[in-house]
Amino acid sequence: MHQETAYIINPLPSGSTVKVFAPATVANVVCGYDVLGFALQAPGDQVELTLNESGEVTLDLITGDDGLLPTDPDKNIASAVVKYYLNTIGRNQGVSVVLHKKMPLNSGMGSSSASSVAALVAVNHLMGNPLSRIDLLPLAMEGERIGCGNAHADNVAPALLGGLVLVRSHHPLDAKKLPFPPGLHVAVIHPHVDVPTRESRRILKDRVPLRDAVTQWGNVAGLVAGFCTGDIGLIGRSMEDVIFEPVRAMLIPGFYELKQTALNAGAIGFGISGSGPSVFALCQSEATALKICEELKNLLNTFRIQSDTFVSEMNPEGASIVGE
């Protein structure tokens, strides 16, 4: 995306307000490190943007973060990506930003992505939608760079585009929505332990044995094929990670007990959501997902670890306008 690109900008009048919700996401989907992710229906973040004549982007309010997020508009993801967007389209516009965090921070559920995507969809709407959703993706990735130091797309792409997304390449950027079987539900369990994204990425190995790489390639291909053909058995067999899960599992108390419990309760597959500490179970029904959440929460209680649970269908639409 280049500065000289001509954009057709038809901004709404000063004082116009829009509210946008962007969903949580599950990145990697076990074996697809940095290349696969899907969107949930809930939880997520909501951003409210209002146009004004100040010529500045201000961050006026943050709720739901317990005071943990930066209030500097240049450092907070939501306001920073609005500034980046306006610079990209060559527009000097005053915007007031209000961010409502409605999902846990550092959870492995794409918290930073949800804020970035919601803000971008909102400001793009206020400017008359000069950019398509796919055009917004590189800008959302800049929000990820601000949030965790890496401009990867496996959270922002599904939050922005909805559904299950394959990021085939980052350079050049090539992202593709994939079909998935109807009726799938996701159980997400967020244990209250601290696993920062930066640290979780830092412990990963730079090199892996060829046999492990071949196994992983087969699983990623099988997972994509399973989703595209609706083969639930193939999806389950392919949800195995021999490279990253063994390392990251050490950061999540009782991970393998949680995994076995979920599989015994009927999960199609089980794994770490993004960089963790949240874990997820892919299920064929809401009833199974609810049962797994209950059993895993009880198991975590035996470790004296509190947790939040979420049950959701996969979200085919991504970020959405919820008020104007």
Residue pairs with C-beta under 8 A, 6 or more apart in sequence:
1 88
1 135
1 138
1 139
3 88
3 90
7 89
7 90
7 130
7 131
8 128
8 130
9 89
9 91
9 127
9 128
9 130
10 127
10 128
10 130
11 51
11 91
11 93
11 126
11 127
11 128
12 51
12 125
12 126
12 127
12 128
13 51
14 51
14 52
14 53
14 94
15 50
15 51
15 52
16 50
16 51
16 126
16 324
17 48
17 49
17 50
17 51
17 323
17 324
18 48
18 49
18 122
18 125
18 126
18 321
18 323
18 324
19 46
19 47
19 48
19 122
19 321
19 322
19 323
19 324
20 46
20 47
20 49
20 118
20 119
20 121
20 122
20 125
20 319
20 320
20 321
20 322
21 44
21 45
21 46
21 118
21 319
21 320
21 322
22 44
22 45
22 46
22 47
22 113
22 114
22 115
22 116
22 117
22 118
22 121
22 159
22 160
22 318
22 319
23 39
23 40
23 41
23 42
23 43
23 44
23 114
23 159
23 315
23 318
23 319
24 39
24 40
24 42
24 43
24 44
24 103
24 107
24 109
24 110
24 111
24 114
24 159
24 188
24 310
25 37
25 38
25 39
25 40
25 109
25 110
25 113
25 114
25 154
25 155
25 158
25 159
25 274
26 37
26 38
26 40
26 109
26 110
26 186
26 188
26 273
26 274
26 280
27 34
27 36
27 37
27 108
27 110
27 154
27 155
27 273
27 274
27 275
28 34
28 36
28 37
28 154
28 241
28 244
28 271
28 272
28 273
28 274
29 36
29 37
29 38
29 164
29 223
29 239
29 271
30 219
30 223
30 239
30 240
30 241
30 245
30 269
30 270
30 271
30 272
31 216
31 219
31 220
31 223
31 238
31 239
31 240
31 241
32 154
32 166
32 220
32 223
33 241
33 243
33 244
34 152
34 154
34 167
35 154
35 166
35 167
35 168
35 220
36 154
36 164
36 165
36 166
36 167
36 220
36 223
36 224
37 110
37 154
37 155
37 157
37 158
37 164
37 165
37 167
38 158
38 163
38 164
38 165
38 180
38 186
38 314
38 315
39 158
39 159
39 161
39 162
39 163
39 314
39 315
39 316
39 317
39 318
40 109
40 186
40 188
40 310
40 312
40 313
40 314
40 315
41 312
41 313
41 314
41 315
42 310
42 312
43 102
43 103
43 109
43 310
44 102
44 103
44 114
44 118
44 159
45 99
45 100
45 101
45 102
45 103
45 111
45 114
45 115
45 118
46 99
46 100
46 102
46 118
46 322
47 78
47 97
47 98
47 99
47 100
47 115
47 118
47 119
47 122
48 97
48 98
48 100
48 122
48 323
49 82
49 95
49 96
49 97
49 98
49 119
49 122
49 123
49 126
50 95
50 96
50 98
51 93
51 94
51 95
51 126
52 94
52 95
52 96
53 94
54 94
55 92
55 93
55 94
56 94
57 73
57 79
57 82
57 83
57 86
57 94
57 95
57 97
58 73
58 79
58 94
58 95
58 96
58 97
59 71
59 72
59 73
59 76
59 78
59 79
59 97
59 99
60 96
60 97
60 98
61 98
61 99
62 69
62 71
62 76
62 98
62 99
62 100
62 101
63 99
63 100
63 101
64 100
64 101
64 102
65 99
65 101
65 105
68 105
69 76
69 99
69 101
69 105
70 76
73 79
73 80
73 83
73 97
74 80
74 83
75 146
76 97
76 99
77 112
77 115
77 116
77 119
77 143
77 146
77 147
78 97
78 99
78 115
78 116
78 118
78 119
79 97
79 99
79 119
80 143
80 146
81 116
81 119
81 120
81 139
81 140
81 142
81 143
81 146
82 95
82 97
82 119
82 120
82 123
84 139
84 142
84 143
85 120
85 123
85 124
85 136
85 139
86 92
86 93
86 95
86 123
88 139
89 127
89 130
89 131
91 127
93 127
95 123
95 126
97 119
99 115
99 119
101 111
101 115
103 109
103 111
103 114
104 111
104 190
104 308
105 111
106 194
106 195
106 196
106 197
107 190
107 273
107 277
107 278
108 190
108 195
108 197
108 200
108 272
108 273
108 274
108 275
108 276
108 277
108 278
109 188
109 190
109 273
109 274
109 278
110 155
110 156
110 159
110 274
112 143
112 144
112 146
112 147
112 148
112 155
113 140
113 143
113 144
113 147
113 155
113 156
113 159
114 159
115 143
115 147
116 140
116 142
116 143
116 144
116 146
116 147
116 156
117 136
117 140
117 143
117 156
117 159
117 160
117 318
117 319
118 319
119 143
120 136
120 139
120 140
120 143
120 160
121 133
121 136
121 160
121 319
121 321
122 321
124 130
124 131
124 136
125 321
131 139
133 160
133 161
133 318
134 161
134 175
136 160
137 153
137 156
137 157
137 160
137 161
137 173
137 175
138 173
140 153
140 156
140 157
140 159
140 160
141 151
141 152
141 153
141 156
141 173
142 151
143 156
144 150
144 151
144 152
144 153
144 155
144 156
145 151
147 197
148 197
148 198
148 201
149 198
150 197
150 201
151 170
152 167
152 170
153 165
153 167
153 170
153 173
153 175
154 165
154 167
154 274
155 274
157 165
157 167
157 175
158 164
158 165
158 315
158 318
159 318
159 319
160 318
160 319
161 175
161 177
161 318
162 177
162 315
162 316
162 317
162 318
162 319
163 177
163 178
163 180
163 314
163 315
163 316
163 317
163 318
164 177
164 178
164 179
164 180
164 227
164 314
165 175
165 176
165 177
165 178
166 175
166 176
166 177
166 178
166 224
167 173
167 174
167 175
168 174
168 175
168 176
178 224
178 227
178 228
179 227
179 228
179 230
180 227
180 314
181 227
181 230
181 232
181 235
183 284
183 285
183 313
184 268
184 282
184 283
184 284
184 313
184 314
185 282
185 283
185 284
185 285
185 286
185 288
185 289
185 311
185 312
185 313
186 280
186 281
186 282
186 283
186 289
186 310
186 311
186 312
186 313
186 314
187 262
187 267
187 280
187 281
187 283
187 288
187 289
187 290
187 292
187 293
187 296
187 309
187 310
187 311
188 273
188 278
188 279
188 280
188 309
188 310
188 311
188 312
189 258
189 278
189 279
189 280
189 293
189 296
189 297
189 300
189 307
189 308
189 309
190 277
190 278
190 307
190 308
190 309
190 310
191 252
191 253
191 277
191 278
191 279
191 300
191 305
191 306
191 307
192 305
192 306
192 307
192 308
193 251
193 252
193 253
193 277
193 305
194 277
195 248
195 251
195 252
195 275
195 276
195 277
197 274
197 275
200 248
200 251
200 275
200 276
201 275
203 247
203 248
203 251
204 244
204 247
204 248
205 243
205 247
208 216
208 243
212 242
212 243
213 243
215 240
215 242
216 241
216 242
216 243
218 238
219 238
219 239
219 240
219 241
219 242
220 238
221 238
222 234
222 237
222 238
223 234
223 235
223 238
223 239
225 231
225 234
225 238
226 232
226 233
226 234
226 235
226 236
226 237
226 238
227 235
232 268
232 284
235 268
235 269
235 282
236 268
236 269
238 269
239 268
239 269
239 270
239 271
239 282
241 271
245 271
245 272
248 272
248 275
248 276
249 255
249 256
249 272
251 276
251 277
252 258
252 272
252 276
252 277
252 279
253 300
253 303
253 305
254 299
254 300
254 303
254 305
255 272
255 279
257 299
258 270
258 279
258 296
258 299
258 300
259 270
259 271
259 279
261 292
261 295
261 296
261 299
262 270
262 279
262 281
262 292
262 295
262 296
263 269
263 270
265 281
265 288
265 291
265 292
265 295
266 283
266 284
266 288
266 291
266 292
267 281
267 282
267 283
267 288
267 292
268 281
268 282
268 283
268 284
269 281
269 282
270 279
270 280
270 281
270 282
271 279
271 280
272 278
272 279
272 280
273 279
273 280
279 296
281 289
281 292
281 296
283 289
283 292
286 311
286 313
289 311
290 311
293 309
293 310
293 311
294 309
296 307
296 309
297 307
297 309
300 306
300 307
